[in-house]
Amino acid sequence: MSETTSTVGSSADFSAAPAPGPSAGPSAAPARPGSAERAAAELDAAIAGIEHRLADWAADAGAALAAMSGKVTGTAVDKLIRPVVEELVQLPGGYAAGAGFIANAGLLGPERSYSAWWQGPELEHVDALANFSPNSISRYVKSEWFRIPVETGRAHVTGPYVDFLCTDEYVLTFTHPVFTRPDSPVAGIVGIDVTVQRLERGAMPALRRIGGRATLANADGRAVVSAAPDIDAGDLISPEEPCAHYPVGRSFTVWGNAAGL
């Protein structure tokens, strides 16, 4: 999660995978028949696992907020959100570098937001001082990871971008709108920060089984993780024919033979 984003652009778990070996160059041997499809399916299962966990969390949070009697308070939000974040960020071999909830205007008061977001195994509370500002909503409304789920009512992934507020690393921020009722305005968003470094650690073996230049790309055609040594996170890429394409999660694609632009 970042106040501003700088884009340089089954239950499989990326970060639980073994560390990759030496870098595979462009001349890496082609994948055996069927092995590329199986590797792509593993990547899809891992990304989908993050997305499904987030959707379940959003539904649970919305139901719990709807069940609260009286005015929703920051203390009540913290008690609701923090245990889930603790589970995510302290999971051995887990993928989450940070996670939390950001309230939309109206949930706790007009033009007021609330940040219940923590990072790291020590659960550092991120941007907590913003909660004391009467205009705290203004800190988030322009951020892609907040604005798009609120405007569309749909899940979104932002990145890779450099997260200057939390990790100072390249991250993907998965966010999902929270509704207290099906016909209600968006009450806020829940989100999970996944660093590219953690993603790379688990995704690289599967990418190399697809090919020496296989690349996981976002919907804008920017590399997230690549087996090619000359392609970095955030680089714009294009397919080099012949190039197989494999859908991963809601919005990612693995390009079997990618080139940097």
Backbone hydrogen bonds in HBPLUS format (Angstrom, degrees):
<---DONOR---> <-ACCEPTOR-->    atom                        ^
c    i                          cat <-CA-CA->   ^        H-A-AA   ^      H-
h    n   atom  resd res      DA  || num        DHA   H-A  angle D-A-AA Bond
n    s   type  num  typ     dist DA aas  dist angle  dist       angle   num
A0162-VAL N   A0006-SER O   3.12 MM 156  5.44 161.4  2.15 135.2 136.0     1
A0016-ALA N   A0013-ASP O   3.12 MM   3  5.42 150.1  2.21 109.3 118.4     2
A0017-ALA N   A0014-PHE O   3.07 MM   3  5.69 165.3  2.10 118.9 123.5     3
A0028-ALA N   A0025-GLY O   3.13 MM   3  5.67 152.3  2.21 125.2 124.2     4
A0035-SER N   A0032-ARG O   2.91 MM   3  5.37 149.2  2.00 128.3 138.3     5
A0038-ARG N   A0034-GLY O   3.11 MM   4  6.35 155.1  2.17 144.9 151.8     6
A0039-ALA N   A0035-SER O   2.90 MM   4  6.09 156.2  1.95 146.8 153.3     7
A0040-ALA N   A0036-ALA O   2.89 MM   4  6.10 161.2  1.93 150.5 155.5     8
A0041-ALA N   A0037-GLU O   2.93 MM   4  6.09 150.0  2.02 142.0 150.5     9
A0042-GLU N   A0038-ARG O   3.05 MM   4  6.34 143.0  2.19 141.1 150.3    10
A0043-LEU N   A0039-ALA O   3.14 MM   4  6.52 156.0  2.20 148.1 153.7    11
A0044-ASP N   A0040-ALA O   2.88 MM   4  6.14 158.9  1.92 150.2 156.6    12
A0045-ALA N   A0041-ALA O   2.92 MM   4  6.09 155.9  1.98 143.8 149.9    13
A0046-ALA N   A0042-GLU O   3.02 MM   4  6.27 152.4  2.10 145.3 152.5    14
A0047-ILE N   A0043-LEU O   3.03 MM   4  6.28 171.1  2.03 158.2 159.3    15
A0048-ALA N   A0044-ASP O   2.85 MM   4  5.86 162.8  1.88 149.8 155.8    16
A0049-GLY N   A0045-ALA O   2.89 MM   4  5.89 138.6  2.06 133.2 144.2    17
A0050-ILE N   A0046-ALA O   3.29 MM   4  6.67 147.8  2.40 142.4 148.9    18
A0050-ILE N   A0047-ILE O   3.10 MM   3  5.28 121.2  2.46  99.6 113.2    19
A0051-GLU N   A0047-ILE O   3.07 MM   4  6.42 164.5  2.09 153.0 157.1    20
A0052-HIS N   A0048-ALA O   2.78 MM   4  5.95 161.3  1.82 153.6 158.2    21
A0053-ARG N   A0049-GLY O   3.00 MM   4  6.06 156.8  2.06 141.1 147.7    22
A0054-LEU N   A0050-ILE O   3.02 MM   4  6.20 155.6  2.08 148.3 154.9    23
A0055-ALA N   A0051-GLU O   2.98 MM   4  6.22 155.2  2.04 145.4 152.2    24
A0056-ASP N   A0052-HIS O   2.98 MM   4  6.19 161.1  2.02 150.2 154.6    25
A0057-TRP N   A0053-ARG O   3.00 MM   4  6.19 155.6  2.06 143.0 150.1    26
A0058-ALA N   A0054-LEU O   2.89 MM   4  6.14 157.7  1.94 151.1 156.7    27
A0059-ALA N   A0055-ALA O   3.06 MM   4  6.31 158.4  2.11 147.4 152.5    28
A0060-ASP N   A0056-ASP O   2.96 MM   4  6.21 161.8  2.00 151.1 156.1    29
A0061-ALA N   A0057-TRP O   2.83 MM   4  5.99 161.3  1.87 153.3 158.7    30
A0062-GLY N   A0058-ALA O   2.96 MM   4  6.07 159.7  2.00 146.3 151.8    31
A0063-ALA N   A0059-ALA O   3.06 MM   4  6.26 159.1  2.11 146.7 151.9    32
A0064-ALA N   A0060-ASP O   2.99 MM   4  6.18 156.9  2.05 146.7 153.2    33
A0065-LEU N   A0061-ALA O   2.91 MM   4  6.11 159.0  1.96 151.5 157.0    34
A0066-ALA N   A0062-GLY O   2.99 MM   4  6.13 157.0  2.05 144.8 151.3    35
A0067-ALA N   A0063-ALA O   3.09 MM   4  6.26 136.6  2.28 137.7 148.7    36
A0068-MET N   A0065-LEU O   3.19 MM   3  5.34 155.0  2.25 102.9 110.4    37
A0077-VAL N   A0073-THR O   3.02 MM   4  6.34 154.1  2.09 147.6 155.0    38
A0078-ASP N   A0074-GLY O   2.89 MM   4  6.14 164.3  1.91 154.2 157.9    39
A0079-LYS N   A0075-THR O   3.06 MM   4  6.29 161.8  2.09 148.3 152.7    40
A0080-LEU N   A0076-ALA O   3.08 MM   4  6.27 140.6  2.25 139.2 149.6    41
A0080-LEU N   A0077-VAL O   3.09 MM   3  5.08 124.7  2.40  95.9 110.5    42
A0081-ILE N   A0077-VAL O   2.90 MM   4  6.08 159.6  1.94 159.2 164.3    43
A0082-ARG N   A0078-ASP O   2.92 MM   4  5.57 164.1  1.94 149.1 154.5    44
A0084-VAL N   A0081-ILE O   3.09 MM   3  5.65 126.5  2.39 115.2 127.8    45
A0085-VAL N   A0081-ILE O   3.19 MM   4  6.49 161.8  2.23 154.7 160.4    46
A0086-GLU N   A0082-ARG O   2.86 MM   4  6.05 164.9  1.88 159.5 163.6    47
A0087-GLU N   A0083-PRO O   3.09 MM   4  6.26 155.3  2.15 139.9 145.8    48
A0088-LEU N   A0084-VAL O   3.01 MM   4  6.31 156.0  2.07 148.5 154.9    49
A0089-VAL N   A0085-VAL O   2.89 MM   4  6.08 174.3  1.89 170.1 168.3    50
A0090-GLN N   A0086-GLU O   3.09 MM   4  5.79 145.2  2.21 141.2 148.9    51
A0094-GLY N   A0091-LEU O   2.80 MM   3  4.89 147.7  1.90 140.3 133.9    52
A0097-ALA N   A0193-ASP O   2.83 MM  96  5.56 162.7  1.86 158.7 162.9    53
A0120-GLY N   A0097-ALA O   2.84 MM  23  5.57 166.5  1.86 154.6 158.8    54
A0193-ASP N   A0098-GLY O   2.81 MM  95  5.08 171.0  1.82 141.5 144.7    55
A0099-ALA N   A0118-TRP O   2.96 MM  19  5.81 156.0  2.02 165.6 173.5    56
A0118-TRP N   A0099-ALA O   2.97 MM  19  5.81 161.7  2.01 170.3 164.7    57
A0100-GLY N   A0191-GLY O   3.05 MM  91  5.58 150.1  2.15 148.0 150.6    58
A0191-GLY N   A0100-GLY O   2.92 MM  91  5.58 151.7  2.00 152.2 156.8    59
A0101-PHE N   A0116-ALA O   2.86 MM  15  5.11 153.0  1.93 123.7 131.7    60
A0116-ALA N   A0101-PHE O   2.84 MM  15  5.11 170.5  1.85 173.8 170.7    61
A0102-ILE N   A0189-ILE O   2.93 MM  87  5.43 154.0  2.00 151.8 160.4    62
A0189-ILE N   A0102-ILE O   2.92 MM  87  5.43 151.5  2.00 145.4 154.1    63
A0103-ALA N   A0114-TYR O   2.92 MM  11  5.02 161.0  1.96 142.5 148.2    64
A0104-ASN N   A0187-ALA O   2.80 MM  83  5.28 176.8  1.80 127.9 126.8    65
A0107-LEU N   A0104-ASN O   3.32 MM   3  6.16 170.6  2.33 139.8 142.6    66
A0106-GLY N   A0109-GLY O   3.06 MM   3  4.69 153.0  2.14 133.8 125.8    67
A0112-ARG N   A0109-GLY O   3.20 MM   3  5.34 150.9  2.29 130.6 125.4    68
A0126-VAL N   A0117-TRP O   2.79 MM   9  5.54 163.7  1.82 150.3 155.8    69
A0119-GLN N   A0124-GLU O   2.99 MM   5  5.30 144.5  2.12 133.6 144.2    70
A0124-GLU N   A0119-GLN O   2.98 MM   5  5.30 153.7  2.05 159.6 151.4    71
A0123-LEU N   A0120-GLY O   2.94 MM   3  5.31 162.7  1.97 116.9 121.1    72
A0130-ALA N   A0127-ASP O   3.14 MM   3  5.72 147.0  2.25 112.2 120.6    73
A0131-ASN N   A0128-ALA O   3.00 MM   3  5.66 155.8  2.06 117.4 124.2    74
A0132-PHE N   A0129-LEU O   3.07 MM   3  5.73 165.6  2.10 117.9 122.4    75
A0133-SER N   A0130-ALA O   3.09 MM   3  5.40 166.5  2.11 112.9 116.8    76
A0136-SER N   A0133-SER O   3.31 MM   3  5.05 141.8  2.47 116.4 110.1    77
A0138-SER N   A0135-ASN O   3.06 MM   3  5.91 153.3  2.13 123.8 129.4    78
A0139-ARG N   A0136-SER O   3.04 MM   3  5.67 160.9  2.08 118.4 124.0    79
A0140-TYR N   A0137-ILE O   3.12 MM   3  5.76 161.8  2.16 118.4 123.5    80
A0141-VAL N   A0137-ILE O   3.30 MM   4  6.37 148.6  2.40 158.1 167.1    81
A0143-SER N   A0140-TYR O   2.90 MM   3  5.28 153.3  1.97 116.1 124.8    82
A0146-PHE N   A0143-SER O   3.02 MM   3  5.48 144.2  2.15 112.1 122.2    83
A0147-ARG N   A0143-SER O   2.72 MM   4  5.74 172.9  1.73 175.2 172.8    84
A0148-ILE N   A0144-GLU O   3.22 MM   4  5.75 163.5  2.24 138.7 143.4    85
A0150-VAL N   A0146-PHE O   3.26 MM   4  6.35 158.1  2.31 150.8 157.4    86
A0151-GLU N   A0147-ARG O   2.85 MM   4  6.00 158.6  1.89 155.3 161.7    87
A0152-THR N   A0148-ILE O   2.86 MM   4  5.82 161.2  1.90 155.6 160.3    88
A0153-GLY N   A0149-PRO O   2.79 MM   4  5.05 140.0  1.95 127.9 137.8    89
A0156-HIS N   A0175-THR O   2.94 MM  19  5.42 161.6  1.97 153.0 155.3    90
A0175-THR N   A0156-HIS O   2.90 MM  19  5.42 174.5  1.90 163.2 164.9    91
A0158-THR N   A0173-THR O   2.97 MM  15  5.15 163.3  2.00 138.9 143.5    92
A0173-THR N   A0158-THR O   2.90 MM  15  5.15 161.7  1.93 148.0 154.0    93
A0161-TYR N   A0171-VAL O   3.14 MM  10  5.64 147.4  2.25 143.8 152.8    94
A0171-VAL N   A0161-TYR O   2.87 MM  10  5.64 153.1  1.94 151.9 157.9    95
A0163-ASP N   A0169-GLU O   3.00 MM   6  5.73 168.7  2.02 151.0 149.3    96
A0168-ASP N   A0163-ASP O   2.62 MM   5  4.99 150.0  1.70 167.4 158.0    97
A0196-VAL N   A0170-TYR O   2.89 MM  26  5.57 167.9  1.90 136.5 138.5    98
A0172-LEU N   A0194-VAL O   2.81 MM  22  5.23 153.3  1.88 147.4 156.1    99
A0194-VAL N   A0172-LEU O   2.85 MM  22  5.23 167.9  1.86 159.9 164.1   100
A0174-PHE N   A0192-ILE O   2.92 MM  18  5.23 160.0  1.96 158.7 154.3   101
A0192-ILE N   A0174-PHE O   2.83 MM  18  5.23 148.9  1.93 146.4 156.9   102
A0176-HIS N   A0190-VAL O   2.89 MM  14  5.50 148.8  1.98 157.7 166.6   103
A0190-VAL N   A0176-HIS O   3.03 MM  14  5.50 158.7  2.08 155.3 158.5   104
A0178-VAL N   A0188-GLY O   2.80 MM  10  5.30 147.8  1.90 155.2 148.5   105
A0187-ALA N   A0178-VAL O   2.78 MM   9  5.54 150.1  1.87 163.1 170.0   106
A0184-SER N   A0181-ARG O   3.09 MM   3  5.06 169.3  2.10 112.1 114.1   107
A0199-LEU N   A0195-THR O   3.05 MM   4  6.35 162.0  2.08 150.5 156.1   108
A0200-GLU N   A0196-VAL O   2.74 MM   4  5.86 159.1  1.78 152.4 157.9   109
A0201-ARG N   A0197-GLN O   3.12 MM   4  6.30 154.0  2.19 144.0 150.0   110
A0203-ALA N   A0199-LEU O   2.83 MM   4  5.88 159.2  1.87 156.0 163.2   111
A0204-MET N   A0200-GLU O   3.03 MM   4  5.49 161.5  2.07 143.1 144.7   112
A0207-LEU N   A0203-ALA O   3.00 MM   4  6.24 161.9  2.04 158.2 164.1   113
A0208-ARG N   A0204-MET O   2.95 MM   4  6.14 162.4  1.98 160.0 163.5   114
A0209-ARG N   A0205-PRO O   3.17 MM   4  6.42 137.5  2.36 137.5 148.3   115
A0209-ARG N   A0206-ALA O   3.13 MM   3  5.14 127.9  2.41  94.6 108.5   116
A0210-ILE N   A0207-LEU O   2.96 MM   3  5.11 136.4  2.15  99.9 112.7   117
A0211-GLY N   A0207-LEU O   3.00 MM   4  6.41 153.5  2.07 151.4 159.0   118
A0214-ALA N   A0211-GLY O   3.21 MM   3  5.05 169.6  2.22 108.1 108.3   119
A0258-ALA N   A0213-ARG O   3.16 MM  45  5.64 169.0  2.17 131.5 134.5   120
A0227-ALA N   A0214-ALA O   2.87 MM  13  5.52 171.8  1.88 170.8 173.6   121
A0215-THR N   A0255-TRP O   2.91 MM  40  5.30 153.3  1.98 145.1 154.0   122
A0255-TRP N   A0215-THR O   2.87 MM  40  5.30 157.7  1.92 156.9 156.8   123
A0216-LEU N   A0225-VAL O   2.79 MM   9  5.29 163.9  1.81 170.4 173.6   124
A0224-VAL N   A0216-LEU O   2.72 MM   8  5.52 160.4  1.76 169.4 162.8   125
A0217-ALA N   A0253-THR O   2.80 MM  36  5.37 169.8  1.81 158.7 162.2   126
A0253-THR N   A0217-ALA O   3.03 MM  36  5.37 157.2  2.08 147.8 153.8   127
A0218-ASN N   A0222-ARG O   2.90 MM   4  5.51 157.5  1.95 151.1 155.5   128
A0221-GLY N   A0218-ASN O   3.08 MM   3  5.48 163.6  2.10 117.3 119.4   129
A0237-ILE N   A0221-GLY O   3.01 MM  16  5.91 161.4  2.05 174.7 175.3   130
A0223-ALA N   A0235-ASP O   2.76 MM  12  5.35 162.1  1.79 154.3 157.8   131
A0234-GLY N   A0223-ALA O   2.78 MM  11  5.22 173.4  1.78 150.4 148.6   132
A0231-ILE N   A0228-ALA O   3.25 MM   3  5.63 168.3  2.27 118.6 119.4   133
A0235-ASP N   A0232-ASP O   3.07 MM   3  5.66 165.4  2.09 137.7 139.8   134
A0261-LEU N   A0236-LEU O   2.96 MM  25  5.68 156.2  2.01 153.0 148.0   135
A0238-SER N   A0259-ALA O   2.85 MM  21  5.45 150.3  1.94 152.9 162.8   136
A0259-ALA N   A0238-SER O   2.86 MM  21  5.45 152.9  1.93 158.5 167.7   137
A0240-GLU N   A0257-ASN O   2.80 MM  17  5.61 165.4  1.82 171.8 167.4   138
A0256-GLY N   A0244-ALA O   2.79 MM  12  4.99 167.7  1.80 162.0 160.3   139
A0246-TYR N   A0254-VAL O   2.94 MM   8  5.03 149.7  2.03 140.4 149.1   140
A0254-VAL N   A0246-TYR O   2.81 MM   8  5.03 166.1  1.83 148.9 153.2   141
A0248-VAL N   A0252-PHE O   2.87 MM   4  4.89 167.3  1.88 133.9 130.0   142
A0252-PHE N   A0248-VAL O   3.02 MM   4  4.89 139.8  2.19 168.1 165.4   143
